[in-house]
Amino acid sequence: MKIAKNTLLGKSYIAHVDDERDIDNGIIVTLAKNWYFCADPGCGVRGFDNWPDALNGCKKSEVYKKVASPAK
C-alpha cells in the first residue's frame, strides 16, 4: 500500500493521494494544476476503489495537461 502511494506521488503530475477507504470514500487522487483525467475531461480529482485501479487510472496515458491560453 505504501509502495503504491509513493509510486503515485513520484509522478510529477500528481499533487496528492489520500486513502479514505476507512470512511468509504476510496483512494482519492488529486492531479497537479492544469492536469486532468482522460476518463473525466476537465476533472483533476478522481476516486479509486483499490491501489491497482489507482495505479492503472493514473498512468501517463490516462491523464492530460491543458496549457492555459496566453493572455491577449
Secondary structure by P-SEA (a helix, b strand, c coil): caaaaaaaaaccccccccccccccccbbbbbcccccccccccccbbbbccaaaaaaaaccccbbbbbccccc
